[in-house]
Amino acid sequence: MRWRPILIGAGVVVGLPVLGVLGWVAVNWAPLSSFPSMPSAYEAKEMCSCLFVEGRDQEFCDRFVFQDVVPSQGREVDLEGRRVTARALWRTHSARWVSAEYGCAIE
């Protein structure tokens, strides 16, 4: 019987933070679920802008766009079609050059 108050206290100490985190995730689910799309969209847009708007070479743009936090799973550059496709966190996004006025846009 001496262990019962200790176990109840331990359950409260562990259970309340877990419930708090689950509640926070439930309230913030929309922004959290959109995160996996951001790295690939960012990389496609930035690479497209670097190559086709700023007119830099591919080697410079590779170093400029490099992401250390979320590693890329690959990138395809279509120089003739002025389009960049990037993959990160198992999501794929493409960006293409629209015009000199608008620059690049995510497709």
N, C-alpha and C positions, 0 to 999 in steps of 0.2 A: 504493500500500500504506500510505501514511502516514494516509490518511483512515479506514481500516477501524477502528482502535481508537476514534477519535472518534465514528464512527457507532454503534458498539456501545455506547459510554458514553451517548450521547444516547438510544438506544433503551431502555436500562435506566432512565435518569433520567425519561423520559416514560412508559415502560411500567409500572413498578412503581406509581406513584400511580394510574394508570388501573385497573390490576387491583385495587388497594386499594379504590377507589371502587366498582367493580363488585361486589366481594365484600361491601362494606357494604350496598349496595342489595339484594343477594340476601338477606342475613340479615334486613334490616329491611323486606322487601317488604310484609308484612301491614299494619303501621302506615302506611307511605307510600301504599299504594293506597287506604286509607280516608280520606285527607285531603280529596279533592275533595267529599265529602259533607258535611263539617263546616260550611262557611260558610252554605250554604242552610238546614241544620237549625238552626244557631244563630240565624240571622236570623228564621226562622219562629217558633221557640220564644220568643225574646226579645220579638218584636213582639206575639205573642199574650199573653204575660204582662203586658207594659206596658199593652196596651189593655184586656184583659178581667179581669185579676187586680188590677192597680193602679188601673184606672179612669182612666187618663190620656187626653188627646185624641191624635188621630192625628198632628198636627203635632209635638207633644212626642216621641212615640214614634219618629217618623221620624228626628229628630235624635239620640235616645238610641241607636237601633239601628244608625245609619250605620256602615258598615265602610269604612275607608280602605285597608286592606291588600288585601283581596280584594273588588273592586267587585261589587255586586249586578247581576243581569241583569233584575231585575224583582220586583215583589211585588204580590200581590192580597190585599185585605182584605175578607172577607165579614162585615160587622158583624152581620147578622141571624143567620147561622149560627155566629157566633163562631169563625171559622176564618181562618188566615193561610197563604198559600202563597207561598214564596220560591224564586227561582232564582239560583244562583251557580255558576260553574265548570261550567255545562251539566248541573247536577243540580237536581232539584226536590224540595222537602220541604214538607209541610204540618203545621201544629200547630193543634189545636182546644182550646177551653176544655172541660174535663171537668166540674168542679164547684168550689165555693168551697173545699172541702177539699183537692182535688188540683191545682187550677190548670189549666195547659195541658199537653198531652202531644203529642209528635210522633207523627204517624200513620204 
